[in-house]
Amino acid sequence: MMKNGQLIASSWEDNREDSEDSSTQTVLLHLRRGCQVYVELLSGRQLCGDTKGQNMFSGYLVYPFSDK
């Protein structure tokens, strides 16, 4: 997981012989307007959330705050 181009959290699995690998993490981030949060997957790797090879990424606002 990346935040503004910096690595925040990661999962690693080195068995490239199957597609039965998955990962779950919970991360709380302090974000400001304009922050970018995204996931990256290295070329040639797989993380499968279901038998169709699909993954899911979701985010929730825990509470808003003001910079003022």
C-alpha positions as protocol buffer text, in pm:
chain_id: "A"
residue {
  index: 1
  type: MET
  ca { x: 0 y: 0 z: 0 }
}
residue {
  index: 2
  type: MET
  ca { x: 134 y: 336 z: -100 }
}
residue {
  index: 3
  type: LYS
  ca { x: 55 y: 683 z: 32 }
}
residue {
  index: 4
  type: ASN
  ca { x: 176 y: 973 z: -180 }
}
residue {
  index: 5
  type: GLY
  ca { x: 444 y: 751 z: -337 }
}
residue {
  index: 6
  type: GLN
  ca { x: 578 y: 611 z: -7 }
}
residue {
  index: 7
  type: LEU
  ca { x: 543 y: 250 z: 106 }
}
residue {
  index: 8
  type: ILE
  ca { x: 306 y: 225 z: 403 }
}
residue {
  index: 9
  type: ALA
  ca { x: 230 y: -149 z: 432 }
}
residue {
  index: 10
  type: SER
  ca { x: 316 y: -462 z: 235 }
}
residue {
  index: 11
  type: SER
  ca { x: 258 y: -834 z: 205 }
}
residue {
  index: 12
  type: TRP
  ca { x: 503 y: -1079 z: 56 }
}
residue {
  index: 13
  type: GLU
  ca { x: 462 y: -1430 z: -78 }
}
residue {
  index: 14
  type: ASP
  ca { x: 737 y: -1601 z: -275 }
}
residue {
  index: 15
  type: ASN
  ca { x: 563 y: -1915 z: -406 }
}
residue {
  index: 16
  type: ARG
  ca { x: 495 y: -1832 z: -771 }
}
residue {
  index: 17
  type: GLU
  ca { x: 371 y: -2184 z: -851 }
}
residue {
  index: 18
  type: ASP
  ca { x: 6 y: -2131 z: -760 }
}
residue {
  index: 19
  type: SER
  ca { x: -263 y: -1864 z: -748 }
}
residue {
  index: 20
  type: GLU
  ca { x: -409 y: -1956 z: -409 }
}
residue {
  index: 21
  type: ASP
  ca { x: -247 y: -1678 z: -212 }
}
residue {
  index: 22
  type: SER
  ca { x: -426 y: -1394 z: -40 }
}
residue {
  index: 23
  type: SER
  ca { x: -352 y: -1122 z: 209 }
}
residue {
  index: 24
  type: THR
  ca { x: -553 y: -905 z: 446 }
}
residue {
  index: 25
  type: GLN
  ca { x: -436 y: -598 z: 636 }
}
residue {
  index: 26
  type: THR
  ca { x: -591 y: -316 z: 832 }
}
residue {
  index: 27
  type: VAL
  ca { x: -415 y: 21 z: 813 }
}
residue {
  index: 28
  type: LEU
  ca { x: -520 y: 352 z: 968 }
}
residue {
  index: 29
  type: LEU
  ca { x: -385 y: 659 z: 791 }
}
residue {
  index: 30
  type: HIS
  ca { x: -398 y: 1028 z: 870 }
}
residue {
  index: 31
  type: LEU
  ca { x: -491 y: 1181 z: 536 }
}
residue {
  index: 32
  type: ARG
  ca { x: -519 y: 1536 z: 415 }
}
residue {
  index: 33
  type: ARG
  ca { x: -708 y: 1667 z: 115 }
}
residue {
  index: 34
  type: GLY
  ca { x: -522 y: 1561 z: -201 }
}
residue {
  index: 35
  type: CYS
  ca { x: -343 y: 1257 z: -50 }
}
residue {
  index: 36
  type: GLN
  ca { x: -325 y: 958 z: -281 }
}
residue {
  index: 37
  type: VAL
  ca { x: -359 y: 604 z: -144 }
}
residue {
  index: 38
  type: TYR
  ca { x: -323 y: 305 z: -376 }
}
residue {
  index: 39
  type: VAL
  ca { x: -198 y: -52 z: -395 }
}
residue {
  index: 40
  type: GLU
  ca { x: 81 y: -180 z: -618 }
}
residue {
  index: 41
  type: LEU
  ca { x: 154 y: -537 z: -724 }
}
residue {
  index: 42
  type: LEU
  ca { x: 496 y: -637 z: -856 }
}
residue {
  index: 43
  type: SER
  ca { x: 510 y: -765 z: -1212 }
}
residue {
  index: 44
  type: GLY
  ca { x: 457 y: -1141 z: -1232 }
}
residue {
  index: 45
  type: ARG
  ca { x: 293 y: -1166 z: -887 }
}
residue {
  index: 46
  type: GLN
  ca { x: -67 y: -1251 z: -795 }
}
residue {
  index: 47
  type: LEU
  ca { x: -290 y: -1196 z: -493 }
}
residue {
  index: 48
  type: CYS
  ca { x: -631 y: -1350 z: -550 }
}
residue {
  index: 49
  type: GLY
  ca { x: -931 y: -1270 z: -337 }
}
residue {
  index: 50
  type: ASP
  ca { x: -1156 y: -1522 z: -509 }
}
residue {
  index: 51
  type: THR
  ca { x: -1153 y: -1802 z: -767 }
}
residue {
  index: 52
  type: LYS
  ca { x: -1187 y: -1546 z: -1049 }
}
residue {
  index: 53
  type: GLY
  ca { x: -856 y: -1382 z: -952 }
}
residue {
  index: 54
  type: GLN
  ca { x: -1022 y: -1061 z: -837 }
}
residue {
  index: 55
  type: ASN
  ca { x: -904 y: -844 z: -550 }
}
residue {
  index: 56
  type: MET
  ca { x: -1076 y: -585 z: -336 }
}
residue {
  index: 57
  type: PHE
  ca { x: -946 y: -264 z: -180 }
}
residue {
  index: 58
  type: SER
  ca { x: -1169 y: -49 z: 37 }
}
residue {
  index: 59
  type: GLY
  ca { x: -1136 y: 252 z: 263 }
}
residue {
  index: 60
  type: TYR
  ca { x: -1351 y: 410 z: 531 }
}
residue {
  index: 61
  type: LEU
  ca { x: -1356 y: 754 z: 688 }
}
residue {
  index: 62
  type: VAL
  ca { x: -1317 y: 698 z: 1063 }
}
residue {
  index: 63
  type: TYR
  ca { x: -1369 y: 1065 z: 1149 }
}
residue {
  index: 64
  type: PRO
  ca { x: -1319 y: 1396 z: 969 }
}
residue {
  index: 65
  type: PHE
  ca { x: -1092 y: 1669 z: 1102 }
}
residue {
  index: 66
  type: SER
  ca { x: -1012 y: 2024 z: 1009 }
}
residue {
  index: 67
  type: ASP
  ca { x: -665 y: 2167 z: 945 }
}
residue {
  index: 68
  type: LYS
  ca { x: -781 y: 2499 z: 1092 }
}
